[in-house]
Amino acid sequence: MKISHLLLPGVLVLLGVTCNKSKYQTKPQISIESINSPVPVGGSMQAMLKFTQKDGKLGQGSFIAIRNRLNQQQLPPGTASADTLVSPIPEFPDKNEGEFQFTLDYTYLHQSDTQNDTIRFKFAVVDRVGNKSDTISSPIIVIESP
């Protein structure tokens, strides 16, 4: 019995050492630090996003934002604008972590003159060597109607 009690702490220490993962992964990780809502008439939506990546190769990659309009009332045909935006990420020195801001103007976000627009965004990044992050979703964002 005493031998098994002596082995248990050694096994627990071994598990703690072998299961210790770096907080950085090769696949980029993104999270939303803040996002403003409601967006007033004439204003802009500003999302502050944080990234981490083991190899720090996010500069010169791509940022993807997909808008999902949640309103129950449909828009008249031909009045909707593109829902998927793909933007190049500017070149910057390789970093394992950092923040960036994504801003969209009211004129892009606003679609209905009869009700507030309610939207949710999905965000993802692809680094310059093709590693893709998981897709994350924003909270619901309200775009005020004039």
N, C-alpha and C positions, 0 to 999 in steps of 0.2 A: 504494500500500500504506500509506503513512504517513497518508493521509487517513482510511482506515477505522479505523486504530488510534486516531486522535484522536476519532472519532465514538463509538466503543464506550464510553469512560468517560462521555461526556455522555448516552448512551442509558441506561446503567445508573443514573445519578443521576436521570434523569427517571422511570424505572420505580420507583425507590425512593420518590420523592415521590408519584407518582400511586397507588401500591399501599398507601400508609400508611393504615390504617384506624384509626378511633377504637376504643378497647377497649369502648366502650359502643354498644349498638344500641337501636333503637326497640323491638324485640321484647325482652321481659324475658328475662334469662338467669339460671338458678339452678344451684347446685351443692351437693353435700353436703360439708360441712366435717367432720362427725363424726356417728357414730350408734353407740349402744351395743348390744352383743350379747355374751353371752346376756342376756336380760331375766330376772331372778330372780323367783321366786314372790312376789307382792305388790309388785313393783317397777313401773317404767314404762320405756317406750322413749323416748329423747330423741334427736332428730335436730337438729343445728345446720345450717342451710342459709344459703347466701350468695346474694345477688342483685345484679345490675347491670342498669341500664337507662338509656339516653340521656336520656329525658325525665323519669324519676323519678316515674312516675304509678302506682306499685304500691299505695300506700295506698288503701283502700276497694275493692280488687280482690278476687279470690277465690283461695283456695289449695285445690288438689285433691290428695288422697292416695288411691291405689287399692291395696288389699291383695291380694296373690296368695299363697294358701296352697299350699305346695309339697309337703306331706306326701303320701306314697303311699296311706296308709290314709284312706279317706273318712270324713267325719263322719256320724253318724246323721241322718236327715231331720229338719228343723226345728231343728237345733242351731246352725247357722251364723248369724252376724250380718252386717250390711251390710258390703260390701267397699269401697264408694266413699264417701269423706267429702269434702264440699265445705264450706269454712269461709270466712266473710268475713275479709278482712285489715283490721285496724283502721286508722283514719285516722292518718296521721303526715305530717310535712312532706315535700315532694318531695325525694328523695335519689337520686343516681345509683348508689349502692351501699350495702349494709348486710347485716345478718344477722338471722335470726329463728329461734326454736326451735319445733319441733313435738314435742309430748309426747302419748303415748297410754298410758293406764293398763293394767296387767296384765289387769284384768277384761274389757277389750275385746279384747285380743290373744290371751288364752288360750282355746283351744277344745277341746283333747283332754286327758282325764285319763289316757290310757293311753300317751302318747308326747309328747315335746317337739314343739311346733308350730314349723315352719320356714316363714318367710314372706319375701317380697320386696315392697317398696313401689315404686310409681311415683308421682312427684311432678310437678306442673305448677302454674303460676300464670297468672292472667289479670288484666291491669291494669284500672283503672277505665274506660278508653276502648276495651277489647276486644282489646288486643294480647295474644297467647298465647305463652307460652314453649314451648320444646321439652319433651318429657316425659323425665325422667331416672329411672333405676332405682337403688334402694339395693342394697348388698351383701345377702347372705342374712343374715337375723336369726333367731336361735333364741329361742323363748319356752319357758322351763323348765316342765316338768310337775310338779305337786305329788307 
